[in-house]
Amino acid sequence: MSERQSAWRKPPHPAIREKALGPGHPDVARSLDNLAEVLRATGGYAGARPLYERALKIEPDVAEIHESL
């Protein structure tokens, strides 16, 4: 797969979504949550926490996703 093809498969960075959709959009919260999950899974706990907190401020229902884990 070429670099260009793989770029189409990557989800947008939260900052891109935030600029396009606005800071309070639920998709921004999901992007923040997804990035936080990647950081947490790879040991980046300090970086994950503020992203989780931002996601929860936008979309409190994001917490329900993690309650079942």
C-alpha positions, 0 to 999 in steps of 0.5 A, a space after each residue: 500500500 502506498 503512503 497516499 493510500 494509507 493516508 486515506 485509511 487513517 482517521 482524522 487527527 482530533 485537531 482537524 475534526 475540531 477545526 472542521 466541526 467545532 470544539 463541541 461536536 461529538 465526533 471530536 469527542 470520539 477522536 479524542 477518546 480514540 487517541 487517548 486509548 492509543 496512548 493508554 494502550 502504549 503506556 502514555 498515561 500522562 498524555 491520555 488523561 487530558 484527552 479523556 477529560 476533554 472528551 468527557 466535557 464534550 460528550 459525557 456518554 463517552 464514559 459509558 464506553 469505558 465502564 464496560 471494560 
